[in-house]
Amino acid sequence: MIAQDSSRFMYFANNEGLLEYNGMAWSLYPSPNETIIRSVKVIGKKIYTGCYMEFGYWERNAEGILKYFSLSKSIRSKILDDEQFWNIAQYDQWIIFQSLSQIFVYDSKAGTYNIIKPKTGVNKIFMVDNTILYQTFGTGLFEIENGKSKTISTDPVILKNKIVNIYPRNEGLLLQTQYNGLFEYKNGTITKWNTQADNELQTSSIYSGQLLSDGSLALGSVSNGIFILNSDGKIKYHITQNKGLSNNTALSLYEDHDKNLWIGLDNGINCINLQSAVRSFVDDTGFLGTVYASILHKELLYVGTNQGLFYKNYTSNEDFKFIPGTKGQVWSLYENDGTLFCGHDSGTYVINTNTAVQIFSGSGTWKFEKHPYDKDLLLQGSYHGIAVLEKTALGWEFRNWIKGFDYSSRYFEIAGANEIYISHEYKGVFRIAVDKNYTSVTKFVAYKSPVKGKNASLSKFNNIIYYASKEGFFKVDQKTKQFVKQELLSKVFSKDEYTSGKLTPDKSGKLWFFTKNYINYFSAGKLNSELKHNVIPIPSTLTNSMLGFENITQITQNTYLVGTTDGYYTINLNGLNFTNYNISITNVATNLLNQNTVSKPIAGEGSFKYDENNLTFSFTVPEYNKYVNAEFQYLLEGMQEQWSEWNAKPYITFKNLPPGDYVFKVRAKTGNSISNNIAQYSFTILKPWYATTIALIIYLILALIAAYLINRAYKNYYHRQKEKLIEENNRLLEIKELENEQELMKVKNLQLEQDFESKNRELAVSTMNLIKKNELLSMIKDDLKKTDESNDKNVKSVITTINKNINEDDTWDMFKEAFNNADKDFLKKVKKAHPLLTPNDLRLCAYLRLNLSSKEIAPLLNISVRSVEIKRYRLRKKMELPHEHSLVEYILSI
């Protein structure tokens, strides 16, 4: 069985347990007793399941994970041995669990059970217009009313056939049997309801059925796939394994909220997008091959492939037929004035319904273009240049090659009357000018820009030539004839990954091209000349086209055919309606470093420890369209300021988030539609314990205490320092005073010395004066002696007196004593330094110490000046003074 909840999540009864699919991810919840789950039913917010000897319900917990609660535990004794619960139904507050032996009716309000046990067992229960019906094996059709069984019919059709499903129809019932088709039951009468599929139904063993919302009937068979009948019984679709099903055994059918048909197969699950604007044709046999070109011509659909050219009636479901003679690669199909041309690896063909006539075989043909002014001429791009075809009375024929240009011309466009632009994938872009008759090239220009590019293309749109490559879009400036890059158009390739530059214009004013995630087209703006960009969100992984050979053809006004490597698919542009889905966050998980993730509650606001700062958010859009991929955009307030780029991943991980408050927001885009809502989740990353408010308060208190203690310590320290400084300052002051006293004493001593020296000098001068006086007395004495001829006693007496007063030794002794008082111990020092000095030498030293000149010393020694000089010379020799040293300076330095 298959079910869907209000969030549009899908649930499947599976061999391994309950299988959940939310549009992006599958989750398996193992069955409670490790047995196969047979039935599933969503009622409200609970998912009820039945399996081997067990039934109950699943409910989502705060983390968004389903948790199982058993209902059968309390009535285990009522369950038969080997009993399995194959079906679940609901009516108001009653939940009905059906096995092949009995029916359990559970009152969800009272929590009580009512058990119905038919004698012949139960085939299946059915809910039809608030009526609970069930069929027993061979005894009839019954209704449950007031908790008891009531017979509805014992008609032979019911007794002989196994009823697969019952549907309401025209105020009666439509009974679907396993082998004998459908019957109408009305007013107690059963009649056969004939359908177009009766023969197939009788041989297919119908096992499941579903009445669709549009009135169609979907029937699942055991061996012949799915039949979908309209309300008149005609076959709309017969889908089998060779048309896309994984296998032909459809055990259950379910129509979801978006009118998709889900199929529970014998092995696997399929989903059919019945409302899709896309229809695919898959060639599993390889008969058709890769489609490179297509066209609708005279109500016939032609497809050119790598196997040749095929056709079929467009409106029929018949198989494609091969056109003989076209075996090989078909590159293009082109209609001109009612004639269909086929560009082929072998040349050019004209196609008439189911026949092909080759009109050119000189080279493989890429494409065709109309001559600018002659409707009877066509230009064709070939492997070796450009050729001209001409319409004659006998039909179309090859006329000539345009000489002077022999490069492969897969893409070329005509500009003006005689200019042609050509794109060569491996050589670049060229422009040639041709003569009036289109027979030869008159001018050849090779463009340096744009450069050659892989899968590049060149095409004309609205009379403007465009070039597309991985470098972007360029267009030809009609005045300068140069290619100018179109920055606005080129952004298309930057937003979506470049796969091919193949450009394809259509008949209704659209220029088509392909990127990784979209089929794109430009259309002309209504109010300006700017091209408008439009997208169809079909990714290249699903289109499965050959890169560089993508092709899209306008078949009808709104239908386009896109060739693929294994067939083609069609798109109805009018049917491209994208539903605005709701996005939901399905899981919030955290993990510590190098540990597994742990799911957290989704509801409310999250609060995580500081080391739980690696968060993974999973989200989904329950969208099940094959050709539409949901894309997501997220914003983490508190970390980001702008929304992220669109991304197809249904999850995002944030690592090492710092502490703080955050709001995670996510929105989705399905096709061109933004989700109705923005899912968000508020959470907080807590600070570590050492950074909490309490910790900060404690830190503040400790800091204040520390500050107080430090302040106190500093005060004590500075107090001690202050006392120490005062003590040092006092000591310094004392030292200063002592220094000042010493200085004063020095000054006084110096003064005393100066006074003493001055007085001694005065004494020395006095002594000298005395010596001079003695000298004068000697002179007087000499003069008296000269005059003492009479031997006058008086004269002799004077001479005697003079001799007493001029005693030389006494005079020297007096001078010596006075000199020693003036210059203490000088003579001793000189004598000690120079022991060989005589008294006379010492006397000379004393006089020199007084800084007396030779002239002043001579009278003192009672010798001539010359003799003083001789004495000085002898004294130098005794003292061994070098010639350059001054005798006086030496004596003064002692």
Backbone hydrogen bonds, N-H to C=O, Kabsch-Sander energy under -0.5 kcal/mol:
donor,donor_aa,acceptor,acceptor_aa,energy
3,A,11,Y,-2.3
5,D,9,F,-2.0
8,R,5,D,-1.9
10,M,21,Y,-2.9
11,Y,3,A,-3.0
12,F,19,L,-2.4
13,A,1,M,-2.4
14,N,12,F,-0.6
14,N,17,G,-2.1
17,G,14,N,-0.6
18,L,29,Y,-2.8
19,L,12,F,-2.6
19,L,17,G,-0.6
20,E,18,L,-0.5
20,E,27,S,-3.3
21,Y,10,M,-2.6
22,N,25,A,-1.8
27,S,20,E,-2.8
29,Y,18,L,-3.0
29,Y,27,S,-0.5
31,S,16,E,-1.0
34,E,31,S,-1.4
37,I,14,N,-1.9
38,R,36,I,-0.5
38,R,50,G,-2.3
39,S,50,G,-1.7
41,K,48,Y,-2.3
43,I,41,K,-0.6
43,I,46,K,-2.6
46,K,43,I,-1.8
47,I,58,W,-2.1
48,Y,41,K,-3.1
48,Y,46,K,-0.6
49,T,56,G,-2.1
50,G,39,S,-1.7
51,C,54,E,-3.1
53,M,51,C,-0.6
53,M,83,E,-3.0
54,E,51,C,-1.0
56,G,49,T,-2.0
57,Y,69,F,-2.6
58,W,47,I,-2.5
59,E,67,K,-2.5
61,N,65,I,-2.8
64,G,61,N,-2.1
67,K,59,E,-2.5
69,F,57,Y,-3.1
71,L,55,F,-2.1
72,S,55,F,-1.8
74,S,71,L,-0.5
75,I,72,S,-0.8
76,R,73,K,-1.0
78,K,75,I,-1.8
79,I,75,I,-0.7
79,I,76,R,-0.9
83,E,80,L,-1.7
85,F,51,C,-1.3
86,W,84,Q,-0.8
86,W,98,Q,-1.7
87,N,98,Q,-1.6
89,A,96,I,-2.2
91,Y,94,W,-2.5
94,W,91,Y,-2.6
95,I,106,Y,-2.8
96,I,89,A,-3.2
97,F,95,I,-0.5
97,F,104,F,-2.8
98,Q,87,N,-2.9
98,Q,96,I,-0.5
99,S,102,Q,-2.5
100,L,84,Q,-0.6
103,I,116,I,-3.2
104,F,97,F,-3.0
105,V,103,I,-0.6
105,V,114,N,-3.4
106,Y,95,I,-3.4
106,Y,104,F,-0.6
107,D,105,V,-0.5
107,D,112,T,-2.9
108,S,93,Q,-2.5
108,S,106,Y,-0.9
111,G,107,D,-2.8
112,T,107,D,-0.6
114,N,105,V,-2.3
116,I,103,I,-3.1
116,I,114,N,-0.5
117,K,115,I,-0.5
121,G,118,P,-0.9
122,V,100,L,-1.7
123,N,135,Q,-3.3
124,K,135,Q,-0.9
126,F,133,L,-3.5
128,V,126,F,-0.6
128,V,131,T,-2.6
131,T,128,V,-1.1
133,L,126,F,-3.2
133,L,131,T,-0.7
134,Y,142,F,-2.4
135,Q,124,K,-1.9
136,T,140,G,-2.0
137,F,121,G,-0.6
138,G,136,T,-1.1
140,G,136,T,-0.7
141,L,153,S,-2.9
142,F,134,Y,-3.1
143,E,150,K,-3.3
144,I,132,I,-2.4
145,E,143,E,-0.6
145,E,148,K,-3.1
148,K,145,E,-1.6
150,K,143,E,-2.3
152,I,141,L,-3.4
153,S,141,L,-1.7
158,I,155,D,-0.8
159,L,155,D,-2.3
160,K,156,P,-2.6
161,N,157,V,-1.2
163,I,161,N,-0.6
164,V,162,K,-0.5
164,V,176,Q,-3.2
165,N,176,Q,-1.2
167,Y,174,L,-2.5
169,R,172,G,-2.1
172,G,169,R,-1.8
173,L,185,Y,-3.0
174,L,167,Y,-3.2
175,L,173,L,-0.6
175,L,183,F,-3.7
176,Q,165,N,-2.9
176,Q,174,L,-0.5
177,T,175,L,-0.6
177,T,181,G,-2.7
178,Q,162,K,-1.7
182,L,193,W,-0.6
183,F,175,L,-2.5
184,E,191,T,-3.7
185,Y,173,L,-3.4
186,K,184,E,-0.5
186,K,189,T,-2.7
189,T,186,K,-1.9
191,T,184,E,-2.6
193,W,182,L,-2.8
194,N,192,K,-0.7
196,Q,233,G,-2.6
197,A,233,G,-0.6
198,D,195,T,-1.3
201,L,197,A,-2.9
202,Q,198,D,-2.2
203,T,199,N,-0.7
203,T,200,E,-0.6
204,S,200,E,-0.6
204,S,201,L,-0.7
205,S,201,L,-0.7
206,I,178,Q,-2.6
207,Y,220,G,-2.9
208,S,220,G,-1.9
210,Q,218,A,-2.5
212,L,210,Q,-0.6
212,L,216,S,-2.9
215,G,212,L,-1.8
217,L,229,L,-3.0
218,A,210,Q,-2.9
218,A,216,S,-0.5
219,L,217,L,-0.5
219,L,227,F,-3.2
220,G,208,S,-3.0
221,S,225,G,-2.4
222,V,204,S,-1.3
222,V,205,S,-1.9
223,S,204,S,-1.2
225,G,248,N,-1.9
226,I,239,I,-3.1
227,F,219,L,-2.7
228,I,237,Y,-2.7
229,L,217,L,-3.0
229,L,227,F,-0.5
230,N,234,K,-2.6
233,G,230,N,-2.2
236,K,228,I,-3.4
236,K,234,K,-0.5
237,Y,228,I,-1.5
239,I,226,I,-2.0
240,T,238,H,-0.6
243,K,240,T,-1.7
244,G,241,Q,-1.4
245,L,240,T,-2.0
250,A,221,S,-3.0
250,A,248,N,-0.8
251,L,249,T,-0.8
251,L,264,G,-2.2
252,S,264,G,-1.3
254,Y,262,W,-1.9
256,D,254,Y,-0.6
256,D,260,N,-2.3
259,K,256,D,-1.9
261,L,272,I,-2.6
262,W,254,Y,-3.7
262,W,260,N,-0.7
263,I,270,N,-2.8
264,G,252,S,-2.5
265,L,263,I,-0.9
265,L,268,G,-2.2
266,D,249,T,-1.6
268,G,265,L,-0.5
270,N,263,I,-2.1
272,I,261,L,-3.0
273,N,271,C,-0.5
274,L,272,I,-1.6
276,S,273,N,-1.5
279,R,570,T,-2.3
281,F,568,Y,-3.8
282,V,280,S,-0.5
283,D,281,F,-0.5
283,D,566,D,-3.5
284,D,282,V,-1.1
291,V,564,T,-2.4
291,V,567,G,-0.6
292,Y,290,T,-0.5
292,Y,304,G,-2.9
293,A,304,G,-1.8
295,I,302,Y,-2.1
297,H,295,I,-0.7
297,H,300,L,-2.9
300,L,297,H,-1.4
301,L,312,K,-2.9
302,Y,295,I,-3.0
302,Y,300,L,-0.7
303,V,310,F,-2.3
304,G,293,A,-3.2
305,T,303,V,-0.5
305,T,308,G,-3.0
306,N,290,T,-1.1
307,Q,288,L,-0.6
308,G,305,T,-0.5
310,F,303,V,-2.4
311,Y,321,K,-2.2
312,K,301,L,-1.2
314,Y,299,E,-1.8
316,S,313,N,-1.1
321,K,311,Y,-2.9
323,I,309,L,-2.7
326,T,323,I,-1.4
328,G,307,Q,-0.7
330,V,305,T,-2.3
331,W,329,Q,-0.6
331,W,343,G,-2.9
332,S,343,G,-1.6
334,Y,341,F,-2.5
336,N,339,T,-2.8
339,T,336,N,-1.7
340,L,351,I,-0.7
341,F,334,Y,-3.7
341,F,339,T,-0.6
342,C,349,Y,-2.8
343,G,332,S,-2.7
344,H,342,C,-0.6
344,H,347,G,-3.0
345,D,329,Q,-2.5
347,G,344,H,-1.3
348,T,360,F,-2.3
349,Y,342,C,-2.2
350,V,357,V,-2.9
351,I,340,L,-2.8
352,N,355,T,-2.4
353,T,351,I,-0.5
354,N,352,N,-0.9
355,T,352,N,-2.0
357,V,350,V,-2.7
358,Q,356,A,-0.5
359,I,348,T,-2.5
360,F,348,T,-1.4
365,T,344,H,-2.7
365,T,347,G,-0.6
366,W,381,G,-3.7
367,K,381,G,-1.0
369,E,379,L,-2.6
371,H,377,L,-1.6
375,K,373,Y,-0.5
377,L,374,D,-1.8
378,L,389,L,-2.4
379,L,369,E,-3.1
380,Q,387,A,-2.5
381,G,367,K,-1.9
382,S,385,G,-3.1
383,Y,364,G,-1.9
385,G,382,S,-1.0
386,I,405,F,-0.6
387,A,380,Q,-2.5
388,V,400,N,-3.0
389,L,378,L,-3.4
390,E,397,E,-3.4
391,K,376,D,-2.6
392,T,390,E,-0.6
392,T,395,G,-2.7
395,G,392,T,-1.2
397,E,390,E,-2.9
398,F,359,I,-0.7
399,R,388,V,-3.0
400,N,388,V,-1.2
402,I,386,I,-2.5
403,K,401,W,-1.0
403,K,439,T,-2.8
405,F,402,I,-0.9
409,S,382,S,-2.6
411,Y,423,S,-0.9
412,F,410,R,-0.5
413,E,421,Y,-2.3
415,A,419,E,-3.2
419,E,415,A,-1.4
420,I,432,I,-2.7
421,Y,413,E,-2.9
422,I,430,F,-2.4
423,S,411,Y,-2.5
424,H,428,G,-3.3
427,K,424,H,-0.5
428,G,424,H,-2.8
430,F,422,I,-2.9
431,R,445,V,-2.6
432,I,420,I,-2.8
433,A,443,K,-2.2
434,V,418,N,-2.6
435,D,440,S,-2.0
438,Y,435,D,-1.6
441,V,403,K,-2.6
442,T,433,A,-3.8
443,K,433,A,-1.5
445,V,431,R,-2.6
447,Y,429,V,-2.6
447,Y,445,V,-0.5
456,A,453,G,-1.6
457,S,468,A,-2.1
459,S,466,Y,-2.5
461,F,464,I,-3.1
464,I,461,F,-1.4
466,Y,459,S,-3.6
466,Y,464,I,-0.5
467,Y,474,F,-2.7
468,A,457,S,-2.3
469,S,472,G,-1.9
472,G,469,S,-1.9
474,F,467,Y,-2.8
475,K,484,V,-2.1
476,V,465,I,-2.1
477,D,482,Q,-3.1
478,Q,476,V,-0.6
481,K,477,D,-2.9
483,F,449,S,-0.5
484,V,475,K,-3.1
486,Q,473,F,-3.3
487,E,485,K,-0.9
490,S,486,Q,-2.6
491,K,487,E,-1.0
491,K,488,L,-0.5
492,V,489,L,-1.5
493,F,490,S,-1.0
494,S,490,S,-0.9
495,K,491,K,-2.2
496,D,492,V,-1.8
499,T,514,F,-0.5
500,S,514,F,-0.8
501,G,455,N,-2.7
504,T,512,W,-2.5
506,D,510,K,-2.2
509,G,506,D,-0.8
511,L,522,F,-2.4
512,W,504,T,-3.1
512,W,510,K,-0.6
513,F,520,N,-2.4
515,T,518,Y,-2.4
516,K,497,E,-2.1
519,I,536,I,-2.7
520,N,513,F,-2.9
520,N,518,Y,-0.6
521,Y,534,N,-2.3
522,F,511,L,-2.4
523,S,532,K,-2.1
524,A,509,G,-0.7
525,G,530,E,-1.3
532,K,523,S,-3.5
534,N,521,Y,-2.3
536,I,519,I,-2.9
538,I,536,I,-3.0
540,S,516,K,-3.4
542,L,539,P,-1.3
543,T,539,P,-1.9
544,N,540,S,-2.2
549,F,546,M,-2.3
553,T,561,L,-2.5
555,I,553,T,-0.9
555,I,559,T,-2.2
556,T,559,T,-1.6
560,Y,571,I,-2.3
561,L,553,T,-2.8
562,V,569,Y,-3.0
563,G,551,N,-1.5
563,G,561,L,-0.5
564,T,567,G,-2.7
565,T,544,N,-2.4
567,G,564,T,-0.9
568,Y,281,F,-2.3
569,Y,562,V,-1.9
570,T,279,R,-3.3
571,I,560,Y,-2.6
572,N,277,A,-2.1
573,L,558,N,-2.8
573,L,571,I,-0.8
575,G,572,N,-1.3
576,L,573,L,-1.2
577,N,575,G,-2.2
578,F,576,L,-0.6
579,T,577,N,-0.5
581,Y,579,T,-1.1
584,S,620,T,-2.0
586,T,584,S,-0.6
586,T,618,S,-2.0
587,N,618,S,-1.6
588,V,600,K,-0.6
589,A,616,T,-2.4
590,T,598,V,-2.4
591,N,614,N,-1.3
595,Q,592,L,-2.0
598,V,590,T,-3.1
600,K,588,V,-3.2
602,I,62,A,-3.4
603,A,62,A,-0.7
606,G,682,S,-2.6
608,F,684,T,-2.9
612,E,609,K,-1.7
615,L,613,N,-0.6
615,L,654,F,-2.3
616,T,589,A,-2.9
617,F,652,I,-2.8
618,S,587,N,-2.7
619,F,650,P,-2.3
620,T,584,S,-2.2
623,E,621,V,-2.8
628,V,625,N,-1.3
629,N,537,P,-0.6
630,A,628,V,-0.5
631,E,669,K,-2.4
632,F,647,N,-3.5
633,Q,667,R,-2.4
635,L,665,K,-2.6
637,E,635,L,-0.7
637,E,663,V,-2.7
638,G,640,Q,-0.5
639,M,636,L,-2.1
640,Q,636,L,-3.4
644,S,634,Y,-2.4
647,N,632,F,-2.2
652,I,617,F,-1.9
654,F,615,L,-3.2
657,L,613,N,-2.3
660,G,685,I,-1.6
662,Y,683,F,-3.0
663,V,637,E,-1.4
664,F,681,Y,-3.1
665,K,635,L,-3.0
665,K,663,V,-0.5
666,V,679,A,-2.4
667,R,633,Q,-2.5
669,K,631,E,-2.6
670,T,673,S,-2.6
671,G,629,N,-0.6
671,G,669,K,-0.6
673,S,670,T,-1.9
675,S,668,A,-2.9
676,N,581,Y,-2.1
679,A,666,V,-1.8
679,A,677,N,-0.5
681,Y,664,F,-2.3
683,F,662,Y,-2.4
684,T,606,G,-1.9
685,I,660,G,-2.7
686,L,608,F,-3.5
686,L,684,T,-0.7
691,A,688,P,-3.3
692,T,689,W,-0.9
696,L,692,T,-2.5
697,I,693,T,-2.6
698,I,694,I,-2.9
699,Y,695,A,-3.1
700,L,696,L,-2.5
701,I,697,I,-2.9
702,L,698,I,-3.2
703,A,699,Y,-2.7
704,L,700,L,-2.7
705,I,701,I,-2.9
706,A,702,L,-3.2
707,A,703,A,-3.0
708,Y,704,L,-2.9
709,L,705,I,-3.1
710,I,706,A,-3.2
711,N,707,A,-3.0
712,R,708,Y,-3.1
713,A,709,L,-3.0
714,Y,710,I,-2.9
715,K,711,N,-2.8
716,N,712,R,-2.9
717,Y,713,A,-3.0
718,Y,714,Y,-3.6
719,H,715,K,-2.8
720,R,716,N,-2.8
721,Q,717,Y,-2.9
722,K,718,Y,-2.9
723,E,719,H,-2.8
724,K,720,R,-2.9
725,L,721,Q,-3.1
726,I,722,K,-3.2
727,E,723,E,-3.0
728,E,724,K,-3.2
729,N,725,L,-3.7
730,N,726,I,-3.1
731,R,727,E,-2.7
732,L,728,E,-3.3
733,L,729,N,-3.3
734,E,730,N,-2.9
735,I,731,R,-3.4
736,K,732,L,-3.2
737,E,733,L,-3.2
738,L,734,E,-3.3
739,E,735,I,-3.5
740,N,736,K,-3.4
741,E,737,E,-3.3
742,Q,738,L,-3.8
743,E,739,E,-3.5
744,L,740,N,-3.2
745,M,741,E,-3.5
746,K,742,Q,-3.6
747,V,743,E,-3.0
748,K,744,L,-3.4
749,N,745,M,-4.2
750,L,746,K,-3.7
751,Q,747,V,-3.0
752,L,748,K,-3.6
753,E,749,N,-4.1
754,Q,750,L,-3.3
755,D,751,Q,-3.4
756,F,752,L,-4.2
757,E,753,E,-4.2
758,S,754,Q,-2.9
759,K,755,D,-2.9
760,N,756,F,-3.3
761,R,757,E,-3.0
762,E,758,S,-2.7
763,L,759,K,-2.8
764,A,760,N,-3.8
765,V,761,R,-3.5
766,S,762,E,-2.9
767,T,763,L,-3.2
768,M,764,A,-2.9
769,N,765,V,-2.9
770,L,766,S,-2.6
771,I,767,T,-3.0
772,K,768,M,-3.1
773,K,769,N,-2.5
774,N,770,L,-2.9
775,E,771,I,-2.9
776,L,772,K,-2.5
777,L,773,K,-3.0
778,S,774,N,-2.9
779,M,775,E,-2.1
780,I,776,L,-2.6
781,K,777,L,-3.0
782,D,778,S,-2.9
783,D,779,M,-2.6
784,L,780,I,-2.6
785,K,781,K,-2.5
786,K,782,D,-2.0
787,T,783,D,-1.4
788,D,784,L,-0.5
788,D,785,K,-0.7
789,E,787,T,-1.7
790,S,787,T,-0.5
796,K,792,D,-2.3
797,S,793,K,-2.4
798,V,794,N,-2.0
799,I,795,V,-2.7
800,T,796,K,-2.6
801,T,797,S,-2.3
802,I,798,V,-2.7
803,N,799,I,-2.5
804,K,800,T,-1.9
805,N,801,T,-1.6
806,I,802,I,-1.4
807,N,804,K,-0.7
808,E,806,I,-0.5
811,T,807,N,-1.9
812,W,808,E,-2.6
813,D,809,D,-3.0
814,M,810,D,-2.3
815,F,811,T,-2.5
816,K,812,W,-3.6
817,E,813,D,-2.4
818,A,814,M,-2.2
819,F,815,F,-3.2
820,N,816,K,-2.6
821,N,817,E,-1.8
822,A,818,A,-1.6
823,D,819,F,-3.2
826,F,823,D,-1.6
829,K,825,D,-2.4
830,V,826,F,-2.6
831,K,827,L,-2.4
832,K,828,K,-2.7
833,A,829,K,-2.6
834,H,830,V,-2.5
837,L,834,H,-1.6
842,L,838,T,-2.4
843,R,839,P,-2.7
844,L,840,N,-2.5
845,C,841,D,-2.5
846,A,842,L,-2.3
847,Y,843,R,-2.2
848,L,844,L,-2.8
849,R,845,C,-2.3
850,L,846,A,-1.1
851,N,848,L,-2.0
852,L,847,Y,-1.6
857,I,853,S,-2.0
858,A,854,S,-2.1
860,L,856,E,-0.6
861,L,857,I,-1.8
862,N,858,A,-0.8
863,I,858,A,-2.5
868,V,864,S,-1.7
869,E,865,V,-2.1
870,I,866,R,-2.1
871,K,867,S,-2.4
872,R,868,V,-2.6
873,Y,869,E,-2.2
874,R,870,I,-2.6
875,L,871,K,-2.7
876,R,872,R,-2.0
877,K,873,Y,-1.8
878,K,874,R,-2.4
879,M,875,L,-2.2
880,E,876,R,-0.8
880,E,877,K,-0.6
881,L,876,R,-2.2
885,H,882,P,-1.1
890,Y,886,S,-1.9
891,I,887,L,-2.4
892,L,888,V,-2.7
893,S,889,E,-1.5
894,I,890,Y,-0.7
894,I,891,I,-0.8
